[in-house]
């Protein structure tokens, strides 16, 4: 918040110094007593905190966590299908797009799935990751997302920061009507389960960067619309 | 929180009563032994002195000093809109940060005691003791409670009943002179610590500490001369008694009323003697200067604790000399009539300790409000403002006492001075309105609190 500093010479009272000390003590004492006598509002969304009585702005981090804003790029996850397998088809586009070269993929073959290809190994070195989100942009199958809303959790060993496909595969499953295993059926999925998955499937987004394929709540189109309205064009 | 304050008051009064009971009990035991010719004929006052050492020095001073080290963290946090130390949990409860006391003590005691190779060994080890001991000894002359006869504490008969018990370790005739003499010894500790460390930066800190303390001792001594003149005594206990009388209607002759200028000068000088911000030049953290930088473990702990002990002592001296000591001030006559002598004395001791607590709080408040001075400003403040002010104060006081020995004139002068100070402070100037408003918004208004909700909206101004 920019504000201008008043650089005029001190007036007589300020030159006397002592009255200004008393003013300062008054201000500090007011903060002290307000914060002492009134309870802190522990709302983790500290911007929304009621600070009319208690002025404490502290967030007690491990106990109270800030809710991350929509569009926040958190820890990666491999998006699962409803049957528990990864949506990933091991096309290597994310690994190719990654500027930090932190994604390592080994492809394998399904015997009984229309997708045929899947990652036997999918390893992300979270210490090397620069959290640019290019992998999410690059993915044609919406198989990798950064919508977990988590910070990289701390660890004592470097090895713990290398996430493999078992740790990455988590979160709510996603299906699209255009998915091959829904259109053509899959021998590995029981028919009634397949029907359930078809019923829940979403239409595939026409724009790759829209909210359906991206972090929930984040939409380039919506942002562009907002910017348009703001500038009045 | 109101309950906590009432609890604090009750605890302080109970502490006072406990002090009287302990002193009286030991004095009674010693007196009986004296009458029977046992215990090498030690008089009963020795018993009272032993109890007072335990209660006043070990309980009041040490406990308040160590609690102050926690309070410094918590209170500064409250002043700065933070929460403060609360990570040590006892049964899931931070207990206001008080467990940090134990953690600190364990840390200080178990750390390695490191000694520079080229240090002057003897002086290096002596310095922390010299820094701590004189300050600790200062509390000996602080009159925490009024004198009582032993017969008023316990229902005893005979010559033992007339033994006088006071919550005061010693009452020498020299009084305030003892205070000046012992407090000036503390400078040896700091300057020796700086010199014996054989470190340029430590030496710089020691020299800074020495010059600052020697300068401020002058105004420290002169600022109390006015009270000596007004109360015609050097003994702190007699000063407190004299503050119970009044010369201006019902208002008692408090030191702060008769000597507001002396009070301010004494407060500033004594603050400089404690070497805490804004007078913390001897320990410049950014320029690694500090007389104790080569110390570690409990040797550093002693110097660290000495600061907090100094705060407690300074509060005690100000309470005794300027704030009426153990006079409860409000409802004093009623209390005196209704309560037994012991209960009244305990309430008085509680009032003394309560005033001490308020003053300690005020010192921490000052420490967290004012930025530190530049070195030349420190010396300029002492020699150009405080010293002439103290001298003028002495002459004015002496003239007023000479003209009107009933102290009425002095009291009127003091009241006029106080009114002048507060009028100038309260007068609305051009500066505080804008400057204060900006600081306010930047500090805590930007997050949509009700009272300051306009801040984000007008972010562009």
Interface residues (C-beta under 8 A of the other chain):
Chain A: X1 X2 X3 X6 X10 X11 X13 X14 X16 X18 X19 X20 X21 X22 X23 X24 X25 X27 X28 X29 X31 X32 X35 X36 X37 X40 X46 X47 X48 X49 X50 X51 X52 X55 X56 X57 X58 X60
Chain B: X1 X75 X78 X79 X80 X81 X82 X83 X264 X362 X365 X366 X368 X369 X370 X421 X424 X425 X427 X429 X430 X431 X432 X434 X435 X436 X438 X441 X442 X444 X446 X447 X448 X449 X450 X451 X455 X456 X459 X460 X461
